[in-house]
Amino acid sequence: MADPEYIEPTPQLRARLEQFREDHEGDPVGDIGTRVLFEEDRVRIWELHLEPGEASDLHHHDNDYYLVIQQGDLIAGIPPKSSGSDPFVARIPPEGNTVAVPGGGTEWALNVGQQPYYEVLIELKT
């Protein structure tokens, strides 16, 4: 498990992320991932697959979780403007990465890279 490598977006990418926030400002909160793979009392396991340029639903993480990132090169997290937080971009190592993330965030995930993005998200319900 390693910390994400956050990168400074180019001015063009920063403008793209801000435009995305404005264009999607009224989106309803949806699912965390593409589909649920498994669920029981203690854990819910999702998968998320995004093609280049594709975004997830706006989603909220009620619980702590682990991201097991298996494929991709660049992923952006875009919180709604009302959150007061800035979008971020992370570089995915070629071998993938596992990241622990505390619950509480609301965001879209946007694949800003050239490769398909694939992760398994392990949501801790207890």
C-alpha positions in Angstrom: 0.0 0.0 0.0 1.4 3.4 -1.0 0.3 7.0 -0.8 -1.2 8.3 -4.0 1.1 10.4 -6.2 -0.8 13.6 -6.7 0.2 15.7 -9.6 -0.3 19.4 -10.4 -2.8 19.6 -13.3 -1.9 21.6 -16.3 -3.9 24.8 -16.8 -5.9 23.0 -19.6 -6.7 20.1 -17.3 -7.6 22.3 -14.4 -10.0 24.2 -16.7 -11.5 20.9 -17.8 -12.1 19.8 -14.2 -13.7 23.1 -13.3 -15.9 22.9 -16.4 -16.9 19.4 -15.4 -18.0 20.6 -12.0 -20.1 23.4 -13.5 -21.7 21.1 -16.1 -22.6 18.5 -13.5 -23.6 20.8 -10.6 -27.1 19.4 -10.4 -26.3 15.7 -10.6 -28.0 13.5 -8.1 -25.9 11.3 -5.7 -25.6 7.9 -7.3 -23.6 4.7 -6.8 -20.0 4.5 -5.6 -19.0 2.1 -8.3 -20.1 0.4 -11.5 -21.6 -2.5 -9.7 -21.6 -4.4 -6.3 -19.5 -7.6 -6.5 -20.3 -8.8 -2.9 -22.0 -7.6 0.2 -22.6 -8.8 3.8 -23.0 -7.1 7.2 -19.4 -5.9 7.5 -18.3 -5.1 4.0 -19.5 -4.1 0.5 -17.2 -4.7 -2.4 -17.6 -2.6 -5.6 -15.9 -2.5 -8.9 -15.4 0.7 -10.9 -14.5 0.7 -14.5 -14.0 4.0 -16.4 -12.9 4.4 -20.0 -10.8 7.4 -20.8 -12.9 10.5 -20.5 -15.7 8.6 -18.6 -16.9 9.7 -15.1 -18.5 7.9 -12.2 -21.8 9.0 -10.7 -21.5 11.8 -8.1 -21.2 9.6 -5.0 -20.7 9.9 -1.2 -18.5 7.7 0.9 -20.4 7.1 4.2 -17.8 4.6 5.3 -14.0 4.1 5.3 -12.8 2.1 2.4 -9.8 0.7 0.5 -9.2 1.3 -3.2 -7.4 -1.6 -5.0 -6.4 0.1 -8.2 -5.5 -2.5 -10.9 -5.4 -0.5 -14.1 -5.1 3.1 -15.3 -2.7 6.0 -15.6 -4.4 9.2 -14.4 -7.6 9.6 -12.3 -9.2 12.8 -11.1 -11.4 13.3 -8.0 -13.8 16.1 -8.4 -15.8 17.3 -5.3 -18.8 19.5 -5.8 -18.1 23.3 -5.7 -20.2 23.5 -2.6 -17.7 21.3 -0.7 -15.0 24.0 -0.8 -12.5 21.4 -1.8 -10.4 21.5 -5.0 -10.3 18.7 -7.6 -7.2 16.5 -7.5 -5.4 14.3 -10.0 -3.5 11.2 -9.1 -1.0 9.2 -11.2 -1.5 5.4 -11.0 1.7 3.4 -10.9 2.1 0.8 -13.7 1.8 -2.0 -11.1 -1.4 -0.5 -9.6 -1.9 0.6 -6.0 -3.9 0.1 -2.8 -5.0 3.2 -0.9 -6.9 3.5 2.4 -9.4 6.4 2.4 -11.5 7.7 5.3 -15.2 8.1 4.7 -17.0 11.4 4.4 -16.1 12.5 0.9 -18.4 13.4 -2.0 -17.0 13.4 -5.5 -17.0 12.2 -9.0 -14.1 10.1 -10.3 -13.1 11.1 -13.9 -10.6 9.1 -15.9 -8.4 11.9 -17.3 -5.8 9.4 -18.6 -5.2 7.5 -21.8 -5.8 4.0 -20.3 -9.0 2.4 -19.0 -9.3 2.7 -15.2 -10.3 -0.3 -13.1 -10.5 -0.6 -9.3 -12.1 -2.7 -6.7 -13.4 -0.7 -3.8 -13.7 -2.4 -0.4 -16.2 -0.4 1.7 -16.0 -1.2 5.5 -19.6 -1.0 6.8 -18.7 -1.5 10.5 
